[in-house]
Structures are given as C-alpha cells and as structure tokens.
Amino acid sequence: MEDPEVVAAIVAGDPAGLAEAYDRYAMPLYSYCCSILREPADAADAVQDTFLVATAKLRDLRDRARLRSWLYAVARNECLRRLRAGTALSALDEAADIPADTPDIGVATERAEVQQLVRTAIGGLA
C-alpha cells in the first residue's frame, strides 16, 4: 500500500490504514522523538500523540504522497510542545523530591547544586 492509499484509508476510517502507517513509521518516529526529547517514555508519548493527530487532521493533507514528511512535522511539533510545557523534564522534577539517603548536610547541599546544574543545562538545550 502506497502512502496516498494509506492516507485515503485513514481518512475513510479504515483501521488497516492507520495500522499500515503505524507499522511503517512508528519506529523511525520514535527514534526521531528520542533524539529530541532524550527520554524514551516522553518519546513514546509523542509518537502516540502524533498518530492521534494524524487520525484527526490527516484529511487536511494536500499532497497525500507526503505522509512521511507530514508525520515527522507533527512529531517535531509534539516534541517541541512537550519541551515548552516542561513535560519532558517530569522525571527530573520528580527526582528532586526524593529525599537524600544520608542526613549529612554537605552531601545534601552538593546534591542540590548538581540538580540545579542539570536543570540549567537542560534548560539551555535547543
């Protein structure tokens, strides 16, 4: 099945069209999202959202032969949306709430400084 046929099937509501698109593009999109988000769970969520957007908005695609590039654009937008919203940093934020194993104030202070440095570094990423 060629991309225009896949698009037509998805627009018509045929689950086989969406399954074909997923089988063909999910893994490369996942790798792409991982390269942007650096967190596998966030990348998987972005790919899932990409296919949700595809089912809802694919009918607006003018050139149905450009399914692949359109999906990559949607995935990029989903990744950037997650980065702007800060959801890609959720694991780091949760880690900040974990208490230190030791009551030593020097270790706790050092850990807080390292966490702040990591946050600053991540915030500077494009």
C-alpha positions in Angstrom: 0.0 0.0 0.0 1.5 3.4 -1.1 1.2 6.5 1.1 -1.7 8.1 -0.8 -3.6 4.8 -0.3 -2.7 4.8 3.4 -3.9 8.4 3.8 -7.2 7.6 2.0 -7.8 4.6 4.2 -7.1 6.6 7.4 -9.4 9.4 6.3 -12.1 6.9 5.4 -11.8 5.5 9.0 -10.3 2.1 7.9 -8.2 0.8 10.8 -6.0 -1.0 8.3 -4.7 2.3 7.0 -3.7 3.5 10.5 -2.1 0.1 11.2 -0.1 0.3 8.0 1.1 3.9 8.8 2.0 2.8 12.3 3.9 -0.3 11.2 5.8 1.8 8.6 6.6 4.9 10.6 6.3 4.4 14.3 9.8 3.1 15.0 11.6 5.8 12.9 9.4 8.5 14.5 10.2 7.1 17.9 13.9 7.3 17.2 13.4 10.9 16.0 11.5 11.8 19.1 14.1 10.3 21.3 16.7 12.4 19.7 14.8 15.5 20.6 13.3 14.6 24.0 16.1 12.3 25.3 13.5 10.4 27.4 12.1 7.2 26.0 8.8 7.4 27.7 8.3 11.0 26.5 9.2 10.0 23.0 6.7 7.1 23.1 4.0 9.5 24.2 4.9 12.0 21.5 4.6 9.2 18.8 1.3 8.2 20.2 0.1 11.8 20.1 1.4 12.1 16.5 -0.8 9.2 15.4 -3.8 10.7 17.3 -3.2 14.0 15.4 -2.9 12.0 12.2 -6.3 10.4 12.6 -7.9 13.8 13.4 -6.2 16.1 10.8 -4.9 13.9 8.0 -7.8 14.9 5.8 -6.2 18.3 5.6 -3.1 16.9 4.0 -3.0 18.3 0.4 -0.3 16.1 -1.1 -1.1 12.6 0.2 2.2 11.3 -1.1 4.0 13.3 1.6 2.6 11.3 4.5 6.1 10.6 5.9 7.3 14.2 6.0 3.9 15.3 7.4 4.2 12.8 10.2 7.7 13.9 11.0 6.5 17.5 11.1 3.7 16.6 13.5 6.1 14.6 15.7 8.5 17.5 15.8 5.7 19.8 16.9 4.6 17.3 19.6 8.2 17.1 20.9 8.5 20.9 20.9 5.2 21.3 22.7 6.3 18.9 25.3 9.6 20.7 25.8 7.8 24.1 26.1 5.3 22.6 28.6 8.1 21.1 30.6 6.6 17.6 30.5 9.9 16.2 29.1 11.5 17.2 32.4 9.0 15.4 34.6 11.4 12.6 35.7 14.0 15.2 36.7 11.4 17.2 38.7 10.3 14.0 40.4 13.9 13.1 41.3 14.3 16.4 43.1 11.6 15.4 45.5 13.4 12.2 46.6 15.0 12.7 50.0 18.7 12.2 50.4 19.7 8.8 51.9 22.1 10.4 54.3 21.5 13.2 56.8 24.9 14.7 56.0 24.2 18.3 55.2 27.2 18.6 52.9 26.0 15.7 50.7 22.5 17.2 50.5 23.9 20.6 49.5 26.1 19.1 46.9 23.2 17.0 45.5 21.0 20.2 45.3 23.8 22.0 43.5 24.2 19.2 41.0 20.4 19.1 40.4 20.4 22.8 39.8 23.3 22.5 37.3 21.5 19.7 35.4 18.3 21.8 35.3 20.2 24.8 34.0 22.0 22.6 31.4 18.7 21.1 30.2 17.0 24.5 30.1 19.8 25.7 27.7 19.2 22.9 25.2 17.6 23.8 21.9 
